[in-house]
Amino acid sequence: MWFTRKPVPVEKPVSGYLGVEALLKEADRLRDEGDAPAAAAVYRKALALAPDRVDVKVQLGNMLKDSGLLRDAEAVYREAEAADPTDADVCIQLGHVLKLMGQRPEALRLYRRAASLNPNSWAAAEELAEAGSSWQQQQRFEVHFRAGGAEAVMAVSRQLADMRQTLDRLAATLPDVLAQTAYPVDLYGIFRDAFQITPPPVGAALRFAVLLLADREPIDGLYAQIAAIRDQTADAWSLTVLGRDPERRRIVESAASGDTRIAWTEIEPDRMPWVAEWDAARSHEAGWLLLLAQGAVLSRYALAWFAAASRLGAATAFVSDQDESRTDGFALTRSRPIFRQVVDHDTLLDLNTFGETIAVEASTYRRAVPDAPEGSVTRARSALLLEFSADRTVGHVPFPLVSMRDTPRLSLPEHRLAIAAHLKRRGLDERVAVAKGESGHTTWRPARADTPIVVILTTAGDAHALQACIRSLREMADVPDALRFVVVENVDVGDEHRAILEDLAAKRYLTLLSREGAPNWSACCNRAAQASDAPLLLFAHETMRMTTDGWDRRLRGTLERDDVGVLGARLLYGDDTVQHAGILFGWRDGTVNDGLYEAADAPGPAHRWQVNRATGAVTSQFLATRRDLFAALGGFDAAALPAHGSDVDYCLKVREAGLIVAWTPSITLRNHQAKTEDFRLHAERMPPGDIAAKAVLDARWGAAMRADPSLHPVWYPATLPFRLLAAPSTSHVLDHIGRTAGTEPWRVRRASAGSA
């Protein structure tokens, strides 16, 4: 955005020079014609005649920035800031150039300062909101909400969202419009008041047996649970309440006197509650069971949505989202939503983030649990989810069909006992090491501890960084002698760096390939892969430093799995914020790094940034795969994607082959390059190479670029991920259920059979 110059008194021409106003008029003309370098030269002349003009400094800075001279622009903006520290526009412009230079924290500080200097500054508000400032998003939303604009626009947005497939051109404008009225996640209570769960558009005649363990429930909670079940819109249900407590028995029998679908079952003195639940589940004639978590109160459409979901895929079990609800007098407030995603077996081998309320087909339950469960309710529910997720028979309904009085703490000891038993049943107890401690991760043990790995690095000329990267990988490896390095020159290297490269090439473990032809990252990587016969390939970036001991052991163990085709790692910036936790698809019709700019210890929605899981793709800054698979899939696309997008394309080819792309936080690297502005949601902000790559990927993969089973449809893609909420369209919800309920939720297909 150009800033209008402040009105100034007309100056008389200076002898021997054009007057300031004449110079500014000429500079403005050159600026408007898009000739930034020429405009900058004329603005500089005007500034020499009027050195105190802050507005001229700003315009000169703008033209230097548009000419790519970012440090020169910064210096001019700093002069303007010193001349007038109260000018909000100067703060904004300085923030823009610092953001482009990768100095994001300082840019955000300037945007916040601009907002404090001028609370009505829309530019500052937009930058802060887009950067993910929850406070700024909340402030912006509340202004619209008080004015009545949010409800009106959101009502329209829901109708438009259902028409997106036929109104693509209109839909393309929606993100910028609706970003002003999407709900910040911290205002979830207001969002839930505005958007209630609605009945599903498809029905299914299923009969549910709801099982409720009463003795662990508070009295008022038991009343609420029974009332919620009686309020179900799907009325083909029975409720079996199990317990020993006389007072709870009286409550249930009183309810049963008015509704024959409710029954009390006394738990024998020597019978554990979870075993009694197993007995009841096996004896019921209903087609489906609903096992309730402690404190779970159902939405009135819960059974209807579970029934509808059963028609949308192969899954024979389902989980849903949940939130907390409290009643203060007659007012119901909701908070602490847990928005889940595709149920992931690797995640469950770390942590049960999917809850203990499970809808399951009765016959599936009987096959999965032929013997009485041991330990506790938590262990029994974890065991169920582990079995279902291993067989890919559990789906996700993206609504908070369950409300809790309090969010229960995750019971790691009981869950890990369930993991150990599950692995033993599956014959995997020797291959998998169960995590220990509060933040440990399950790891796969390699059958061979010294399988050779070739690390492929394309150098952009920074031999010092390359040397440090190689050193860190070797120092942190369990078996450094099993590592081979192939370095390819992708650019011309200066004399200083040439000497370092030649010294590295003398090492027995490193091969140096000189540059061939024009820079082409994909071709360099393909060529390097052919220069070694190691069975495992690791593509990495020279600015990365490994921080995880035994990273090579984890890599070998994961890539020995038949279902994994690629492994990616957690990448951090130097300030301990996340650069990469996998790649999200379908974010503003493109991709964005998951977890971008979050704190390294932030859990993310459903703990997604702290658990092993499948992801849509991973970056080539750390991308490991098997040699035979890389060759079979044709490697990277050096023709259509020479510099950008080949990593995403390769991951999609892996998923097309029916394999998953795995991501792990148990391998962590730190990027020692300056922090860059990776957040490019707007096409006009993307470099030309990225735009060209996106066009190739969109043409080749079509709908696969816009779908992600791990992305809940409630998240609105207007800023950094997981900041804003918007009511999803019915079609979006049904697509998500169908995808997560499939036996291969991550498998993709090309846009056309003939595409390369």
ChimeraX attribute file (.defattr): number of C-alpha atoms within 10 A of each C-alpha:
attribute: neighborCount
match mode: 1-to-1
recipient: residues
	/A:1	6
	/A:2	10
	/A:3	12
	/A:4	8
	/A:5	13
	/A:6	10
	/A:7	7
	/A:8	9
	/A:9	7
	/A:10	9
	/A:11	11
	/A:12	11
	/A:13	13
	/A:14	10
	/A:15	7
	/A:16	6
	/A:17	12
	/A:18	15
	/A:19	19
	/A:20	22
	/A:21	16
	/A:22	15
	/A:23	21
	/A:24	22
	/A:25	14
	/A:26	16
	/A:27	26
	/A:28	19
	/A:29	13
	/A:30	17
	/A:31	22
	/A:32	12
	/A:33	10
	/A:34	13
	/A:35	16
	/A:36	21
	/A:37	19
	/A:38	17
	/A:39	27
	/A:40	24
	/A:41	15
	/A:42	21
	/A:43	26
	/A:44	21
	/A:45	20
	/A:46	24
	/A:47	20
	/A:48	12
	/A:49	15
	/A:50	15
	/A:51	12
	/A:52	14
	/A:53	18
	/A:54	23
	/A:55	20
	/A:56	21
	/A:57	26
	/A:58	26
	/A:59	27
	/A:60	28
	/A:61	31
	/A:62	28
	/A:63	24
	/A:64	24
	/A:65	23
	/A:66	18
	/A:67	16
	/A:68	14
	/A:69	15
	/A:70	20
	/A:71	15
	/A:72	14
	/A:73	26
	/A:74	22
	/A:75	14
	/A:76	22
	/A:77	26
	/A:78	19
	/A:79	18
	/A:80	23
	/A:81	20
	/A:82	13
	/A:83	14
	/A:84	14
	/A:85	13
	/A:86	15
	/A:87	18
	/A:88	24
	/A:89	21
	/A:90	26
	/A:91	25
	/A:92	25
	/A:93	28
	/A:94	27
	/A:95	28
	/A:96	22
	/A:97	25
	/A:98	22
	/A:99	18
	/A:100	16
	/A:101	17
	/A:102	16
	/A:103	17
	/A:104	20
	/A:105	14
	/A:106	14
	/A:107	24
	/A:108	21
	/A:109	15
	/A:110	23
	/A:111	27
	/A:112	23
	/A:113	19
	/A:114	25
	/A:115	22
	/A:116	14
	/A:117	16
	/A:118	15
	/A:119	13
	/A:120	11
	/A:121	16
	/A:122	12
	/A:123	17
	/A:124	27
	/A:125	21
	/A:126	19
	/A:127	20
	/A:128	23
	/A:129	25
	/A:130	20
	/A:131	20
	/A:132	21
	/A:133	20
	/A:134	18
	/A:135	13
	/A:136	21
	/A:137	28
	/A:138	20
	/A:139	15
	/A:140	21
	/A:141	21
	/A:142	18
	/A:143	14
	/A:144	17
	/A:145	16
	/A:146	10
	/A:147	10
	/A:148	11
	/A:149	16
	/A:150	21
	/A:151	18
	/A:152	12
	/A:153	16
	/A:154	20
	/A:155	14
	/A:156	12
	/A:157	22
	/A:158	15
	/A:159	13
	/A:160	17
	/A:161	18
	/A:162	15
	/A:163	15
	/A:164	17
	/A:165	11
	/A:166	10
	/A:167	12
	/A:168	11
	/A:169	10
	/A:170	11
	/A:171	15
	/A:172	12
	/A:173	10
	/A:174	16
	/A:175	15
	/A:176	13
	/A:177	12
	/A:178	19
	/A:179	23
	/A:180	20
	/A:181	26
	/A:182	28
	/A:183	29
	/A:184	29
	/A:185	21
	/A:186	18
	/A:187	18
	/A:188	19
	/A:189	20
	/A:190	16
	/A:191	19
	/A:192	16
	/A:193	11
	/A:194	13
	/A:195	14
	/A:196	11
	/A:197	15
	/A:198	13
	/A:199	16
	/A:200	18
	/A:201	11
	/A:202	13
	/A:203	16
	/A:204	15
	/A:205	12
	/A:206	20
	/A:207	18
	/A:208	26
	/A:209	24
	/A:210	22
	/A:211	20
	/A:212	25
	/A:213	24
	/A:214	24
	/A:215	19
	/A:216	14
	/A:217	16
	/A:218	13
	/A:219	14
	/A:220	8
	/A:221	18
	/A:222	23
	/A:223	16
	/A:224	16
	/A:225	21
	/A:226	19
	/A:227	15
	/A:228	17
	/A:229	23
	/A:230	20
	/A:231	14
	/A:232	17
	/A:233	15
	/A:234	22
	/A:235	16
	/A:236	15
	/A:237	21
	/A:238	21
	/A:239	22
	/A:240	22
	/A:241	25
	/A:242	24
	/A:243	21
	/A:244	17
	/A:245	13
	/A:246	11
	/A:247	10
	/A:248	21
	/A:249	20
	/A:250	12
	/A:251	15
	/A:252	23
	/A:253	16
	/A:254	12
	/A:255	19
	/A:256	15
	/A:257	11
	/A:258	9
	/A:259	13
	/A:260	11
	/A:261	16
	/A:262	21
	/A:263	18
	/A:264	21
	/A:265	16
	/A:266	14
	/A:267	18
	/A:268	11
	/A:269	8
	/A:270	6
	/A:271	10
	/A:272	16
	/A:273	21
	/A:274	21
	/A:275	19
	/A:276	20
	/A:277	25
	/A:278	20
	/A:279	13
	/A:280	16
	/A:281	23
	/A:282	17
	/A:283	11
	/A:284	16
	/A:285	13
	/A:286	19
	/A:287	15
	/A:288	26
	/A:289	26
	/A:290	23
	/A:291	20
	/A:292	21
	/A:293	20
	/A:294	23
	/A:295	23
	/A:296	27
	/A:297	26
	/A:298	25
	/A:299	23
	/A:300	21
	/A:301	21
	/A:302	27
	/A:303	26
	/A:304	23
	/A:305	26
	/A:306	28
	/A:307	23
	/A:308	21
	/A:309	26
	/A:310	24
	/A:311	16
	/A:312	19
	/A:313	17
	/A:314	19
	/A:315	25
	/A:316	22
	/A:317	28
	/A:318	27
	/A:319	27
	/A:320	25
	/A:321	22
	/A:322	27
	/A:323	22
	/A:324	20
	/A:325	20
	/A:326	14
	/A:327	10
	/A:328	8
	/A:329	6
	/A:330	6
	/A:331	7
	/A:332	11
	/A:333	15
	/A:334	20
	/A:335	20
	/A:336	16
	/A:337	20
	/A:338	20
	/A:339	22
	/A:340	25
	/A:341	27
	/A:342	28
	/A:343	30
	/A:344	25
	/A:345	21
	/A:346	21
	/A:347	23
	/A:348	24
	/A:349	27
	/A:350	24
	/A:351	26
	/A:352	25
	/A:353	21
	/A:354	25
	/A:355	22
	/A:356	23
	/A:357	21
	/A:358	21
	/A:359	27
	/A:360	26
	/A:361	20
	/A:362	23
	/A:363	16
	/A:364	16
	/A:365	21
	/A:366	15
	/A:367	9
	/A:368	14
	/A:369	15
	/A:370	10
	/A:371	11
	/A:372	12
	/A:373	20
	/A:374	15
	/A:375	13
	/A:376	16
	/A:377	20
	/A:378	22
	/A:379	23
	/A:380	23
	/A:381	22
	/A:382	27
	/A:383	26
	/A:384	22
	/A:385	28
	/A:386	26
	/A:387	21
	/A:388	24
	/A:389	21
	/A:390	16
	/A:391	12
	/A:392	23
	/A:393	23
	/A:394	29
	/A:395	34
	/A:396	26
	/A:397	26
	/A:398	24
	/A:399	25
	/A:400	21
	/A:401	23
	/A:402	23
	/A:403	22
	/A:404	21
	/A:405	16
	/A:406	15
	/A:407	18
	/A:408	12
	/A:409	6
	/A:410	13
	/A:411	12
	/A:412	19
	/A:413	14
	/A:414	17
	/A:415	24
	/A:416	23
	/A:417	17
	/A:418	26
	/A:419	25
	/A:420	18
	/A:421	17
	/A:422	20
	/A:423	19
	/A:424	13
	/A:425	11
	/A:426	11
	/A:427	11
	/A:428	14
	/A:429	17
	/A:430	11
	/A:431	14
	/A:432	19
	/A:433	16
	/A:434	18
	/A:435	17
	/A:436	13
	/A:437	8
	/A:438	8
	/A:439	12
	/A:440	15
	/A:441	22
	/A:442	23
	/A:443	22
	/A:444	22
	/A:445	19
	/A:446	20
	/A:447	12
	/A:448	11
	/A:449	14
	/A:450	16
	/A:451	16
	/A:452	20
	/A:453	26
	/A:454	25
	/A:455	26
	/A:456	30
	/A:457	26
	/A:458	25
	/A:459	23
	/A:460	19
	/A:461	19
	/A:462	17
	/A:463	22
	/A:464	14
	/A:465	19
	/A:466	24
	/A:467	16
	/A:468	16
	/A:469	22
	/A:470	23
	/A:471	14
	/A:472	16
	/A:473	23
	/A:474	17
	/A:475	15
	/A:476	17
	/A:477	18
	/A:478	17
	/A:479	17
	/A:480	18
	/A:481	13
	/A:482	17
	/A:483	22
	/A:484	22
	/A:485	23
	/A:486	23
	/A:487	23
	/A:488	22
	/A:489	20
	/A:490	24
	/A:491	18
	/A:492	15
	/A:493	18
	/A:494	11
	/A:495	9
	/A:496	12
	/A:497	16
	/A:498	15
	/A:499	13
	/A:500	15
	/A:501	23
	/A:502	13
	/A:503	11
	/A:504	20
	/A:505	17
	/A:506	11
	/A:507	10
	/A:508	10
	/A:509	15
	/A:510	18
	/A:511	21
	/A:512	19
	/A:513	17
	/A:514	14
	/A:515	17
	/A:516	13
	/A:517	8
	/A:518	10
	/A:519	16
	/A:520	19
	/A:521	25
	/A:522	24
	/A:523	21
	/A:524	25
	/A:525	22
	/A:526	18
	/A:527	16
	/A:528	24
	/A:529	23
	/A:530	12
	/A:531	15
	/A:532	19
	/A:533	13
	/A:534	19
	/A:535	14
	/A:536	24
	/A:537	25
	/A:538	25
	/A:539	23
	/A:540	20
	/A:541	21
	/A:542	26
	/A:543	23
	/A:544	25
	/A:545	24
	/A:546	22
	/A:547	15
	/A:548	18
	/A:549	16
	/A:550	17
	/A:551	20
	/A:552	26
	/A:553	20
	/A:554	21
	/A:555	25
	/A:556	25
	/A:557	18
	/A:558	24
	/A:559	20
	/A:560	17
	/A:561	12
	/A:562	9
	/A:563	13
	/A:564	19
	/A:565	24
	/A:566	29
	/A:567	29
	/A:568	30
	/A:569	25
	/A:570	23
	/A:571	28
	/A:572	25
	/A:573	22
	/A:574	15
	/A:575	14
	/A:576	15
	/A:577	19
	/A:578	24
	/A:579	25
	/A:580	26
	/A:581	27
	/A:582	29
	/A:583	21
	/A:584	24
	/A:585	24
	/A:586	17
	/A:587	23
	/A:588	17
	/A:589	16
	/A:590	18
	/A:591	21
	/A:592	21
	/A:593	22
	/A:594	23
	/A:595	27
	/A:596	22
	/A:597	23
	/A:598	20
	/A:599	17
	/A:600	20
	/A:601	11
	/A:602	14
	/A:603	14
	/A:604	14
	/A:605	18
	/A:606	18
	/A:607	16
	/A:608	20
	/A:609	25
	/A:610	24
	/A:611	24
	/A:612	25
	/A:613	24
	/A:614	25
	/A:615	26
	/A:616	26
	/A:617	29
	/A:618	28
	/A:619	24
	/A:620	19
	/A:621	21
	/A:622	23
	/A:623	24
	/A:624	30
	/A:625	25
	/A:626	20
	/A:627	20
	/A:628	13
	/A:629	16
	/A:630	21
	/A:631	13
	/A:632	8
	/A:633	12
	/A:634	11
	/A:635	22
	/A:636	24
	/A:637	20
	/A:638	17
	/A:639	10
	/A:640	16
	/A:641	23
	/A:642	18
	/A:643	18
	/A:644	21
	/A:645	23
	/A:646	22
	/A:647	23
	/A:648	22
	/A:649	21
	/A:650	21
	/A:651	26
	/A:652	26
	/A:653	22
	/A:654	24
	/A:655	23
	/A:656	16
	/A:657	15
	/A:658	17
	/A:659	20
	/A:660	26
	/A:661	26
	/A:662	25
	/A:663	27
	/A:664	27
	/A:665	22
	/A:666	21
	/A:667	21
	/A:668	20
	/A:669	27
	/A:670	20
	/A:671	22
	/A:672	17
	/A:673	13
	/A:674	12
	/A:675	20
	/A:676	14
	/A:677	14
	/A:678	14
	/A:679	16
	/A:680	16
	/A:681	19
	/A:682	12
	/A:683	13
	/A:684	9
	/A:685	11
	/A:686	14
	/A:687	10
	/A:688	11
	/A:689	13
	/A:690	17
	/A:691	16
	/A:692	15
	/A:693	20
	/A:694	20
	/A:695	11
	/A:696	17
	/A:697	23
	/A:698	17
	/A:699	16
	/A:700	20
	/A:701	20
	/A:702	17
	/A:703	15
	/A:704	21
	/A:705	25
	/A:706	16
	/A:707	23
	/A:708	24
	/A:709	25
	/A:710	23
	/A:711	21
	/A:712	23
	/A:713	24
	/A:714	18
	/A:715	21
	/A:716	24
	/A:717	23
	/A:718	26
	/A:719	26
	/A:720	24
	/A:721	20
	/A:722	21
	/A:723	22
	/A:724	26
	/A:725	22
	/A:726	22
	/A:727	23
	/A:728	19
	/A:729	19
	/A:730	17
	/A:731	15
	/A:732	18
	/A:733	19
	/A:734	19
	/A:735	16
	/A:736	26
	/A:737	26
	/A:738	22
	/A:739	24
	/A:740	29
	/A:741	29
	/A:742	19
	/A:743	17
	/A:744	16
	/A:745	22
	/A:746	25
	/A:747	19
	/A:748	21
	/A:749	16
	/A:750	20
	/A:751	16
	/A:752	11
	/A:753	8
	/A:754	7
	/A:755	9
	/A:756	11
